[in-house]
Amino acid sequence: MRPLQNITGAIADLEAYNFMKTRVLASVALLPLLLIVVLALPKVWTAILFGLAAALAAYEMLFQTKLVQHPRLVAYAAVSAFLVSIWSFAGQNRAWGTLLVLAVFAAYFGEMMASHVKLTFPKIAMCLVAALIVPYLLTSLVRIHTMRLGRYYIIIPFVMAFMPDSGAYFAGRAFGKHKLAPVISPKKTVEGVVGGAVSAILGMLLYTFILNAGFHLTVNYLYAIVYGIAAACGSVFGDLCFSVIKRQTGIKDYGTLIPGHGGILDRFDSMMVVGPLAEALVLLLPLVVN
């Protein structure tokens, strides 16, 4: 039995290595692309691209999970998700935001009445989440980008999302023994979360130092630590939130758009919480003082 166990273990290690290699290569390719989108392109194009990403996320949440496979309902969600991004870019006008929410509400409840109540309220509720809540959370990046000093702040949510994710992975692989949420996400460990927190704090302190030393901005290092702690908590929570949906619907990934990562919701699950957290922290505890 020992040789068989050794062979099985070696195959598992090779598969894990190949998966990680694909994931790292995809991240290496994806990060510069994201930086180009948020730093080099005009802000309107950033809003358009994130709007398309939000529309795809709405499709993944409804159609890929098989929760709602009604083409018209999915289309409403995708169009609404895109418009939320444009609304975020255009100043978050309260009147237009209210009209958008009202239009989406009317479209879905109109469909429910037209179906002679065959279309159930739980499906309508899922559509509303995909059409309004998920895109609002994701397009926090667009709203951060339009702020004063937005070109500096827009990097923060990426640091807050990617650093704890990477730190948790490597710390979990090296030291992980105690499962964090074995039913929802079997590979997550308490040790990984601690490693992710340390990585997030160090990442935020490093970026704050770059803002100070490289761009001569007056910064607050204590706030950077607060950002890092919030990132560690938000990243794990966001990941678990979207993992719950995958477990309940029986899917492995939301899509195959990004090799080694899956779909938009697989890669940006933690960003759904970390992005709005970064937006709130920038407004309440500005990292850049001047």
Secondary structure, DSSP 8 states (H G I E B T S, - for coil): -HHHHHHHHHHHHHHHHHHHHHHHHHHHHHHHHHHIIIIIS-HHHHHHHHHHHHHHHHHIIIIITTS---HHHHHHHHHHHHHHHHHHHTT--HHHHHHHHHHHHHHHHHHHHHTTT-S-HHHHHHHHIIIIIHHHHHTHHHHHHTSTTHHHHTHHHHHHHHHHHHHHHHHHHHH--SEEETTTEEEEEHHHHHHHHHHHHHHHHHHHHHHHHHH---B-HHHHHHHHHHHHHHHHHHHHHHHHHHHHHT-S-S-SSBTTTBSHHHHSTTHHHHHHHHHHHHHHS-SB--
